[in-house]
Amino acid sequence: HVWDVDPVARAITMSGAKVSAYEHAKAVARDQQRAAYEAQQDRHKRLTAVATKLRNASAEGQRYSTKDHDLLLRDFKRDRAGRSGSKAKAIETRSDGEAAV
């Protein structure tokens, strides 16, 4: 039997496996957790970049003005900028709502 003390979870784990099999299982679990963490960080970085791009597009669209007083185009650009801001907020909310790995 293998007894393992986990200081983080404050628990003692007993395993009926041999020491080599237990260590192998722990190494596999650690590698899977590391891969999940790296995938989450990549996903968070990508979503943050997309949200930042949308926020910048929204800010540019809100300041859009034409020289020939084309109000239809100006209003279209500003309306689209508002939608970009809403999309950015939704992406940020989704990114913040993910469970930490």
MOPAC internal coordinates of N, CA, C and O (Angstrom, degrees):
PM7 1SCF
backbone

  N    0.0000 0     0.00 0     0.00 0    0    0    0
  C    1.4540 1     0.00 0     0.00 0    1    0    0
  C    1.5269 1   109.71 1     0.00 0    2    1    0
  O    1.2310 1   121.62 1   -30.55 1    3    2    1
  N    1.3383 1   114.50 1   149.45 1    3    2    1
  C    1.4538 1   120.91 1   178.14 1    5    3    2
  C    1.5200 1   107.80 1  -118.52 1    6    5    3
  O    1.2310 1   120.89 1   -52.03 1    7    6    5
  N    1.3142 1   115.90 1   127.97 1    7    6    5
  C    1.4601 1   122.39 1   176.40 1    9    7    6
  C    1.5223 1   107.28 1  -108.10 1   10    9    7
  O    1.2310 1   120.74 1   -49.12 1   11   10    9
  N    1.3375 1   116.20 1   130.88 1   11   10    9
  C    1.4610 1   120.46 1  -178.37 1   13   11   10
  C    1.5191 1   108.49 1  -129.74 1   14   13   11
  O    1.2310 1   120.69 1   -49.89 1   15   14   13
  N    1.3221 1   116.28 1   130.11 1   15   14   13
  C    1.4564 1   121.64 1   178.29 1   17   15   14
  C    1.5160 1   107.56 1  -100.38 1   18   17   15
  O    1.2310 1   120.66 1   -58.52 1   19   18   17
  N    1.3409 1   116.34 1   121.48 1   19   18   17
  C    1.4643 1   121.90 1   179.16 1   21   19   18
  C    1.5228 1   108.06 1  -101.39 1   22   21   19
  O    1.2310 1   119.44 1   -72.46 1   23   22   21
  N    1.3563 1   118.68 1   107.54 1   23   22   21
  C    1.4673 1   120.26 1  -177.01 1   25   23   22
  C    1.5271 1   112.75 1   -70.69 1   26   25   23
  O    1.2310 1   119.51 1   153.79 1   27   26   25
  N    1.3222 1   118.53 1   -26.21 1   27   26   25
  C    1.4581 1   120.90 1  -179.23 1   29   27   26
  C    1.5218 1   110.66 1   -72.64 1   30   29   27
  O    1.2310 1   120.75 1   129.66 1   31   30   29
  N    1.3334 1   116.16 1   -50.34 1   31   30   29
  C    1.4614 1   120.84 1  -179.25 1   33   31   30
  C    1.5203 1   111.90 1   -83.96 1   34   33   31
  O    1.2310 1   120.23 1   171.89 1   35   34   33
  N    1.3254 1   117.16 1    -8.11 1   35   34   33
  C    1.4633 1   122.78 1  -177.15 1   37   35   34
  C    1.5292 1   110.63 1    53.38 1   38   37   35
  O    1.2310 1   122.00 1  -125.05 1   39   38   37
  N    1.3227 1   113.78 1    54.95 1   39   38   37
  C    1.4552 1   119.78 1  -177.31 1   41   39   38
  C    1.5221 1   109.85 1  -140.68 1   42   41   39
  O    1.2310 1   121.82 1   -24.48 1   43   42   41
  N    1.3104 1   114.12 1   155.52 1   43   42   41
  C    1.4535 1   121.20 1   174.31 1   45   43   42
  C    1.5260 1   106.74 1  -110.53 1   46   45   43
  O    1.2310 1   120.97 1   -51.11 1   47   46   45
  N    1.3385 1   115.76 1   128.89 1   47   46   45
  C    1.4530 1   121.24 1  -179.74 1   49   47   46
  C    1.5234 1   108.59 1  -111.65 1   50   49   47
  O    1.2310 1   121.10 1   -49.29 1   51   50   49
  N    1.3297 1   115.51 1   130.71 1   51   50   49
  C    1.4444 1   119.71 1   176.09 1   53   51   50
  C    1.5184 1   107.96 1  -111.99 1   54   53   51
  O    1.2310 1   120.84 1   -46.74 1   55   54   53
  N    1.3327 1   115.99 1   133.26 1   55   54   53
  C    1.4505 1   120.68 1  -179.86 1   57   55   54
  C    1.5204 1   108.60 1  -126.04 1   58   57   55
  O    1.2310 1   121.34 1   -39.41 1   59   58   57
  N    1.3149 1   115.04 1   140.59 1   59   58   57
  C    1.4529 1   120.12 1   177.91 1   61   59   58
  C    1.5135 1   112.79 1   -86.43 1   62   61   59
  O    1.2310 1   120.38 1   179.63 1   63   62   61
  N    1.3219 1   116.88 1    -0.37 1   63   62   61
  C    1.4707 1   121.07 1  -178.09 1   65   63   62
  C    1.5200 1   110.49 1   -80.32 1   66   65   63
  O    1.2310 1   121.40 1   -12.21 1   67   66   65
  N    1.3123 1   114.92 1   167.79 1   67   66   65
  C    1.4597 1   119.84 1   175.55 1   69   67   66
  C    1.5208 1   108.57 1   -74.59 1   70   69   67
  O    1.2310 1   120.74 1   -17.81 1   71   70   69
  N    1.3065 1   116.20 1   162.19 1   71   70   69
  C    1.4627 1   121.75 1  -176.10 1   73   71   70
  C    1.5229 1   111.06 1   -59.88 1   74   73   71
  O    1.2310 1   119.51 1   135.53 1   75   74   73
  N    1.3156 1   118.55 1   -44.47 1   75   74   73
  C    1.4609 1   121.00 1  -178.07 1   77   75   74
  C    1.5269 1   111.15 1   -64.26 1   78   77   75
  O    1.2310 1   120.10 1   139.12 1   79   78   77
  N    1.3319 1   117.42 1   -40.88 1   79   78   77
  C    1.4651 1   120.53 1   178.88 1   81   79   78
  C    1.5177 1   110.86 1   -67.78 1   82   81   79
  O    1.2310 1   120.23 1   141.92 1   83   82   81
  N    1.3255 1   117.17 1   -38.08 1   83   82   81
  C    1.4611 1   121.22 1   179.22 1   85   83   82
  C    1.5269 1   110.56 1   -66.40 1   86   85   83
  O    1.2310 1   120.36 1   135.51 1   87   86   85
  N    1.3275 1   116.91 1   -44.49 1   87   86   85
  C    1.4711 1   120.37 1   178.54 1   89   87   86
  C    1.5172 1   111.22 1   -64.25 1   90   89   87
  O    1.2310 1   120.04 1   142.58 1   91   90   89
  N    1.3276 1   117.52 1   -37.42 1   91   90   89
  C    1.4615 1   121.20 1   177.65 1   93   91   90
  C    1.5339 1   110.36 1   -64.44 1   94   93   91
  O    1.2310 1   120.49 1   136.46 1   95   94   93
  N    1.3244 1   116.68 1   -43.54 1   95   94   93
  C    1.4699 1   120.29 1   179.41 1   97   95   94
  C    1.5219 1   111.01 1   -63.89 1   98   97   95
  O    1.2310 1   119.91 1   140.56 1   99   98   97
  N    1.3329 1   117.78 1   -39.44 1   99   98   97
  C    1.4678 1   120.81 1   177.58 1  101   99   98
  C    1.5239 1   110.77 1   -66.08 1  102  101   99
  O    1.2310 1   119.98 1   140.81 1  103  102  101
  N    1.3269 1   117.64 1   -39.19 1  103  102  101
  C    1.4664 1   121.17 1   179.59 1  105  103  102
  C    1.5307 1   110.57 1   -65.88 1  106  105  103
  O    1.2310 1   120.49 1   139.20 1  107  106  105
  N    1.3259 1   116.67 1   -40.80 1  107  106  105
  C    1.4690 1   120.49 1   178.06 1  109  107  106
  C    1.5233 1   110.22 1   -64.34 1  110  109  107
  O    1.2310 1   120.31 1   136.50 1  111  110  109
  N    1.3296 1   117.01 1   -43.50 1  111  110  109
  C    1.4747 1   120.76 1   179.27 1  113  111  110
  C    1.5239 1   110.71 1   -63.35 1  114  113  111
  O    1.2310 1   120.10 1   139.99 1  115  114  113
  N    1.3345 1   117.41 1   -40.01 1  115  114  113
  C    1.4640 1   121.34 1   178.91 1  117  115  114
  C    1.5319 1   110.64 1   -65.13 1  118  117  115
  O    1.2310 1   120.27 1   138.02 1  119  118  117
  N    1.3281 1   117.10 1   -41.98 1  119  118  117
  C    1.4682 1   120.90 1   178.60 1  121  119  118
  C    1.5251 1   111.31 1   -64.96 1  122  121  119
  O    1.2310 1   120.17 1   140.43 1  123  122  121
  N    1.3325 1   117.28 1   -39.57 1  123  122  121
  C    1.4644 1   120.49 1   178.57 1  125  123  122
  C    1.5240 1   110.74 1   -65.99 1  126  125  123
  O    1.2310 1   120.44 1   139.97 1  127  126  125
  N    1.3278 1   116.77 1   -40.03 1  127  126  125
  C    1.4624 1   120.06 1   179.16 1  129  127  126
  C    1.5198 1   110.28 1   -66.46 1  130  129  127
  O    1.2310 1   119.92 1   139.48 1  131  130  129
  N    1.3321 1   117.75 1   -40.52 1  131  130  129
  C    1.4658 1   121.11 1   178.60 1  133  131  130
  C    1.5301 1   110.81 1   -63.36 1  134  133  131
  O    1.2310 1   120.49 1   138.06 1  135  134  133
  N    1.3412 1   116.67 1   -41.94 1  135  134  133
  C    1.4661 1   120.49 1   178.69 1  137  135  134
  C    1.5219 1   111.03 1   -64.66 1  138  137  135
  O    1.2310 1   120.27 1   139.51 1  139  138  137
  N    1.3331 1   117.09 1   -40.49 1  139  138  137
  C    1.4683 1   120.47 1   178.35 1  141  139  138
  C    1.5265 1   110.48 1   -65.15 1  142  141  139
  O    1.2310 1   120.12 1   140.73 1  143  142  141
  N    1.3204 1   117.38 1   -39.27 1  143  142  141
  C    1.4603 1   121.24 1   178.73 1  145  143  142
  C    1.5267 1   110.87 1   -64.39 1  146  145  143
  O    1.2310 1   120.35 1   134.22 1  147  146  145
  N    1.3290 1   116.94 1   -45.78 1  147  146  145
  C    1.4626 1   120.18 1   179.74 1  149  147  146
  C    1.5259 1   111.52 1   -64.39 1  150  149  147
  O    1.2310 1   120.15 1   141.95 1  151  150  149
  N    1.3310 1   117.31 1   -38.05 1  151  150  149
  C    1.4670 1   120.54 1   177.20 1  153  151  150
  C    1.5190 1   110.49 1   -64.90 1  154  153  151
  O    1.2310 1   120.26 1   140.74 1  155  154  153
  N    1.3373 1   117.10 1   -39.26 1  155  154  153
  C    1.4535 1   120.23 1   178.48 1  157  155  154
  C    1.5235 1   110.85 1   -66.00 1  158  157  155
  O    1.2310 1   120.19 1   138.59 1  159  158  157
  N    1.3340 1   117.25 1   -41.41 1  159  158  157
  C    1.4550 1   120.42 1   179.18 1  161  159  158
  C    1.5332 1   111.29 1   -64.40 1  162  161  159
  O    1.2310 1   120.10 1   139.54 1  163  162  161
  N    1.3262 1   117.42 1   -40.46 1  163  162  161
  C    1.4643 1   121.04 1   176.89 1  165  163  162
  C    1.5267 1   110.62 1   -63.16 1  166  165  163
  O    1.2310 1   120.54 1   136.15 1  167  166  165
  N    1.3335 1   116.57 1   -43.85 1  167  166  165
  C    1.4631 1   121.20 1   179.54 1  169  167  166
  C    1.5284 1   110.30 1   -63.24 1  170  169  167
  O    1.2310 1   120.38 1   137.57 1  171  170  169
  N    1.3435 1   116.88 1   -42.43 1  171  170  169
  C    1.4609 1   120.94 1   179.59 1  173  171  170
  C    1.5278 1   110.83 1   -64.55 1  174  173  171
  O    1.2310 1   120.57 1   138.50 1  175  174  173
  N    1.3321 1   116.52 1   -41.50 1  175  174  173
  C    1.4687 1   120.75 1   179.36 1  177  175  174
  C    1.5339 1   110.70 1   -63.76 1  178  177  175
  O    1.2310 1   120.82 1   137.64 1  179  178  177
  N    1.3408 1   116.04 1   -42.36 1  179  178  177
  C    1.4671 1   120.36 1  -179.61 1  181  179  178
  C    1.5351 1   110.80 1   -66.21 1  182  181  179
  O    1.2310 1   120.26 1   135.56 1  183  182  181
  N    1.3398 1   117.11 1   -44.44 1  183  182  181
  C    1.4621 1   120.22 1  -179.95 1  185  183  182
  C    1.5228 1   111.27 1   -65.91 1  186  185  183
  O    1.2310 1   120.13 1   143.34 1  187  186  185
  N    1.3196 1   117.35 1   -36.66 1  187  186  185
  C    1.4579 1   120.54 1   177.89 1  189  187  186
  C    1.5232 1   110.71 1   -65.50 1  190  189  187
  O    1.2310 1   120.06 1   139.89 1  191  190  189
  N    1.3302 1   117.50 1   -40.11 1  191  190  189
  C    1.4616 1   120.98 1   178.65 1  193  191  190
  C    1.5300 1   110.85 1   -64.82 1  194  193  191
  O    1.2310 1   120.58 1   138.64 1  195  194  193
  N    1.3389 1   116.49 1   -41.36 1  195  194  193
  C    1.4668 1   119.95 1   179.37 1  197  195  194
  C    1.5237 1   110.07 1   -65.71 1  198  197  195
  O    1.2310 1   119.98 1   136.73 1  199  198  197
  N    1.3234 1   117.65 1   -43.27 1  199  198  197
  C    1.4657 1   120.86 1   179.89 1  201  199  198
  C    1.5247 1   110.97 1   -64.08 1  202  201  199
  O    1.2310 1   120.14 1   140.10 1  203  202  201
  N    1.3258 1   117.34 1   -39.90 1  203  202  201
  C    1.4626 1   120.86 1   178.29 1  205  203  202
  C    1.5249 1   110.82 1   -64.22 1  206  205  203
  O    1.2310 1   120.66 1   138.20 1  207  206  205
  N    1.3119 1   116.35 1   -41.80 1  207  206  205
  C    1.4707 1   120.50 1   178.56 1  209  207  206
  C    1.5287 1   110.31 1   -62.23 1  210  209  207
  O    1.2310 1   120.23 1   137.33 1  211  210  209
  N    1.3305 1   117.16 1   -42.67 1  211  210  209
  C    1.4597 1   120.48 1   178.93 1  213  211  210
  C    1.5240 1   111.36 1   -66.67 1  214  213  211
  O    1.2310 1   120.21 1   141.02 1  215  214  213
  N    1.3314 1   117.21 1   -38.98 1  215  214  213
  C    1.4719 1   120.33 1   177.70 1  217  215  214
  C    1.5270 1   110.76 1   -62.46 1  218  217  215
  O    1.2310 1   120.78 1   137.87 1  219  218  217
  N    1.3376 1   116.12 1   -42.13 1  219  218  217
  C    1.4683 1   119.90 1   178.59 1  221  219  218
  C    1.5284 1   111.00 1   -64.71 1  222  221  219
  O    1.2310 1   120.52 1   138.95 1  223  222  221
  N    1.3296 1   116.61 1   -41.05 1  223  222  221
  C    1.4637 1   120.13 1   177.98 1  225  223  222
  C    1.5155 1   110.47 1   -64.66 1  226  225  223
  O    1.2310 1   120.50 1   142.80 1  227  226  225
  N    1.3135 1   116.65 1   -37.20 1  227  226  225
  C    1.4577 1   120.58 1   178.61 1  229  227  226
  C    1.5267 1   110.69 1   -64.99 1  230  229  227
  O    1.2310 1   120.59 1   136.75 1  231  230  229
  N    1.3237 1   116.48 1   -43.25 1  231  230  229
  C    1.4662 1   120.03 1   179.96 1  233  231  230
  C    1.5300 1   110.84 1   -65.39 1  234  233  231
  O    1.2310 1   120.30 1   140.51 1  235  234  233
  N    1.3272 1   117.04 1   -39.49 1  235  234  233
  C    1.4639 1   119.70 1   178.92 1  237  235  234
  C    1.5308 1   111.07 1   -66.45 1  238  237  235
  O    1.2310 1   120.45 1   140.25 1  239  238  237
  N    1.3157 1   116.75 1   -39.75 1  239  238  237
  C    1.4620 1   120.54 1  -179.36 1  241  239  238
  C    1.5120 1   113.17 1   -68.52 1  242  241  239
  O    1.2310 1   120.12 1   147.29 1  243  242  241
  N    1.3138 1   117.38 1   -32.71 1  243  242  241
  C    1.4621 1   120.26 1   179.25 1  245  243  242
  C    1.5212 1   111.54 1   -68.24 1  246  245  243
  O    1.2310 1   120.74 1   151.56 1  247  246  245
  N    1.3356 1   116.19 1   -28.44 1  247  246  245
  C    1.4628 1   120.37 1  -179.97 1  249  247  246
  C    1.5241 1   112.39 1   -93.38 1  250  249  247
  O    1.2310 1   119.97 1  -176.20 1  251  250  249
  N    1.3243 1   117.67 1     3.80 1  251  250  249
  C    1.4580 1   120.99 1  -174.69 1  253  251  250
  C    1.5289 1   110.58 1   -64.95 1  254  253  251
  O    1.2310 1   120.49 1   -47.89 1  255  254  253
  N    1.3183 1   116.66 1   132.11 1  255  254  253
  C    1.4676 1   121.56 1   174.28 1  257  255  254
  C    1.5260 1   108.04 1  -144.46 1  258  257  255
  O    1.2310 1   121.28 1   -28.97 1  259  258  257
  N    1.3080 1   115.16 1   151.03 1  259  258  257
  C    1.4602 1   120.02 1   179.37 1  261  259  258
  C    1.5177 1   109.50 1  -111.39 1  262  261  259
  O    1.2310 1   120.85 1   -21.00 1  263  262  261
  N    1.3205 1   115.99 1   159.00 1  263  262  261
  C    1.4608 1   120.57 1   179.64 1  265  263  262
  C    1.5232 1   111.82 1   -85.76 1  266  265  263
  O    1.2310 1   120.25 1   159.33 1  267  266  265
  N    1.3384 1   117.12 1   -20.67 1  267  266  265
  C    1.4612 1   119.03 1  -175.84 1  269  267  266
  C    1.5291 1   112.72 1  -104.12 1  270  269  267
  O    1.2310 1   119.89 1  -160.50 1  271  270  269
  N    1.3256 1   117.82 1    19.50 1  271  270  269
  C    1.4711 1   123.73 1   177.09 1  273  271  270
  C    1.5266 1   112.50 1    56.56 1  274  273  271
  O    1.2310 1   120.95 1  -139.21 1  275  274  273
  N    1.3048 1   115.79 1    40.79 1  275  274  273
  C    1.4688 1   120.84 1   175.74 1  277  275  274
  C    1.5261 1   107.35 1   -81.33 1  278  277  275
  O    1.2310 1   120.96 1   -91.75 1  279  278  277
  N    1.3244 1   115.78 1    88.25 1  279  278  277
  C    1.4538 1   121.12 1  -173.71 1  281  279  278
  C    1.5247 1   112.11 1   -68.97 1  282  281  279
  O    1.2310 1   120.06 1   149.05 1  283  282  281
  N    1.3230 1   117.49 1   -30.95 1  283  282  281
  C    1.4605 1   120.29 1   179.71 1  285  283  282
  C    1.5285 1   110.36 1   -64.08 1  286  285  283
  O    1.2310 1   120.40 1   133.72 1  287  286  285
  N    1.3238 1   116.85 1   -46.28 1  287  286  285
  C    1.4565 1   120.96 1   179.21 1  289  287  286
  C    1.5210 1   110.52 1   -66.81 1  290  289  287
  O    1.2310 1   120.34 1   138.52 1  291  290  289
  N    1.3311 1   116.96 1   -41.48 1  291  290  289
  C    1.4713 1   120.01 1   179.24 1  293  291  290
  C    1.5249 1   110.83 1   -60.65 1  294  293  291
  O    1.2310 1   120.60 1   133.29 1  295  294  293
  N    1.3279 1   116.47 1   -46.71 1  295  294  293
  C    1.4651 1   120.01 1   179.96 1  297  295  294
  C    1.5256 1   111.40 1   -65.08 1  298  297  295
  O    1.2310 1   120.48 1   143.18 1  299  298  297
  N    1.3339 1   116.69 1   -36.82 1  299  298  297
  C    1.4634 1   119.96 1   177.66 1  301  299  298
  C    1.5191 1   110.46 1   -62.36 1  302  301  299
  O    1.2310 1   120.37 1   133.20 1  303  302  301
  N    1.3337 1   116.89 1   -46.80 1  303  302  301
  C    1.4660 1   120.94 1  -179.31 1  305  303  302
  C    1.5263 1   110.97 1   -63.05 1  306  305  303
  O    1.2310 1   120.32 1   138.89 1  307  306  305
  N    1.3093 1   116.99 1   -41.11 1  307  306  305
  C    1.4620 1   120.09 1  -179.32 1  309  307  306
  C    1.5227 1   111.53 1   -69.23 1  310  309  307
  O    1.2310 1   120.47 1   142.04 1  311  310  309
  N    1.3167 1   116.70 1   -37.96 1  311  310  309
  C    1.4601 1   120.30 1   177.66 1  313  311  310
  C    1.5205 1   110.59 1   -65.39 1  314  313  311
  O    1.2310 1   120.77 1   136.94 1  315  314  313
  N    1.3188 1   116.13 1   -43.06 1  315  314  313
  C    1.4594 1   120.46 1   178.46 1  317  315  314
  C    1.5276 1   110.51 1   -64.94 1  318  317  315
  O    1.2310 1   120.26 1   145.70 1  319  318  317
  N    1.3260 1   117.11 1   -34.30 1  319  318  317
  C    1.4615 1   120.79 1   177.59 1  321  319  318
  C    1.5277 1   110.45 1   -63.97 1  322  321  319
  O    1.2310 1   120.58 1   141.74 1  323  322  321
  N    1.3298 1   116.50 1   -38.26 1  323  322  321
  C    1.4632 1   119.77 1   177.17 1  325  323  322
  C    1.5178 1   111.63 1   -63.71 1  326  325  323
  O    1.2310 1   120.45 1   141.61 1  327  326  325
  N    1.3253 1   116.74 1   -38.39 1  327  326  325
  C    1.4661 1   119.85 1   177.62 1  329  327  326
  C    1.5297 1   110.59 1   -67.61 1  330  329  327
  O    1.2310 1   120.31 1   144.74 1  331  330  329
  N    1.3433 1   117.02 1   -35.26 1  331  330  329
  C    1.4625 1   119.90 1   177.84 1  333  331  330
  C    1.5238 1   110.30 1   -64.09 1  334  333  331
  O    1.2310 1   120.59 1   140.79 1  335  334  333
  N    1.3119 1   116.48 1   -39.21 1  335  334  333
  C    1.4648 1   120.24 1   177.39 1  337  335  334
  C    1.5170 1   111.72 1   -63.92 1  338  337  335
  O    1.2310 1   120.68 1   140.61 1  339  338  337
  N    1.3315 1   116.31 1   -39.39 1  339  338  337
  C    1.4643 1   120.24 1   178.66 1  341  339  338
  C    1.5270 1   111.01 1   -66.33 1  342  341  339
  O    1.2310 1   120.78 1   139.52 1  343  342  341
  N    1.3238 1   116.11 1   -40.48 1  343  342  341
  C    1.4697 1   119.87 1   177.45 1  345  343  342
  C    1.5237 1   110.59 1   -63.27 1  346  345  343
  O    1.2310 1   120.52 1   138.05 1  347  346  345
  N    1.3273 1   116.61 1   -41.95 1  347  346  345
  C    1.4642 1   120.33 1   179.82 1  349  347  346
  C    1.5188 1   110.52 1   -62.30 1  350  349  347
  O    1.2310 1   119.96 1   138.38 1  351  350  349
  N    1.3102 1   117.68 1   -41.62 1  351  350  349
  C    1.4686 1   121.30 1   179.20 1  353  351  350
  C    1.5211 1   110.60 1   -64.47 1  354  353  351
  O    1.2310 1   120.12 1   139.12 1  355  354  353
  N    1.3317 1   117.38 1   -40.88 1  355  354  353
  C    1.4633 1   120.86 1   178.82 1  357  355  354
  C    1.5272 1   110.92 1   -64.08 1  358  357  355
  O    1.2310 1   120.26 1   139.42 1  359  358  357
  N    1.3223 1   117.10 1   -40.58 1  359  358  357
  C    1.4674 1   120.65 1   179.14 1  361  359  358
  C    1.5267 1   110.56 1   -66.63 1  362  361  359
  O    1.2310 1   120.36 1   138.20 1  363  362  361
  N    1.3401 1   116.91 1   -41.80 1  363  362  361
  C    1.4602 1   119.90 1   178.62 1  365  363  362
  C    1.5247 1   110.97 1   -64.21 1  366  365  363
  O    1.2310 1   120.09 1   140.27 1  367  366  365
  N    1.3268 1   117.43 1   -39.73 1  367  366  365
  C    1.4554 1   121.09 1   177.94 1  369  367  366
  C    1.5183 1   110.59 1   -63.66 1  370  369  367
  O    1.2310 1   120.61 1   137.47 1  371  370  369
  N    1.3223 1   116.44 1   -42.53 1  371  370  369
  C    1.4679 1   120.78 1   178.07 1  373  371  370
  C    1.5166 1   110.95 1   -62.84 1  374  373  371
  O    1.2310 1   120.40 1   137.42 1  375  374  373
  N    1.3306 1   116.85 1   -42.58 1  375  374  373
  C    1.4548 1   121.55 1  -179.55 1  377  375  374
  C    1.5268 1   111.08 1   -65.14 1  378  377  375
  O    1.2310 1   120.37 1   138.84 1  379  378  377
  N    1.3237 1   116.89 1   -41.16 1  379  378  377
  C    1.4657 1   120.74 1  -179.02 1  381  379  378
  C    1.5223 1   112.52 1   -72.92 1  382  381  379
  O    1.2310 1   120.31 1   155.97 1  383  382  381
  N    1.3344 1   117.02 1   -24.03 1  383  382  381
  C    1.4542 1   121.11 1  -177.09 1  385  383  382
  C    1.5115 1   114.89 1   -82.58 1  386  385  383
  O    1.2310 1   120.06 1   173.33 1  387  386  385
  N    1.3310 1   117.48 1    -6.67 1  387  386  385
  C    1.4584 1   119.92 1  -179.22 1  389  387  386
  C    1.5164 1   110.68 1   -70.19 1  390  389  387
  O    1.2310 1   120.99 1   -34.74 1  391  390  389
  N    1.3038 1   115.72 1   145.26 1  391  390  389
  C    1.4653 1   120.80 1   177.79 1  393  391  390
  C    1.5163 1   109.96 1   -72.48 1  394  393  391
  O    1.2310 1   120.90 1   -39.51 1  395  394  393
  N    1.3229 1   115.88 1   140.49 1  395  394  393
  C    1.4677 1   120.69 1   179.73 1  397  395  394
  C    1.5223 1   109.24 1   -73.27 1  398  397  395
  O    1.2310 1   121.59 1   -39.89 1  399  398  397
  N    1.3277 1   114.57 1   140.11 1  399  398  397
  C    1.4712 1   119.96 1   178.04 1  401  399  398
  C    1.5032 1   109.04 1  -105.68 1  402  401  399
  O    1.2310 1   120.10 1   180.00 1  403  402  401

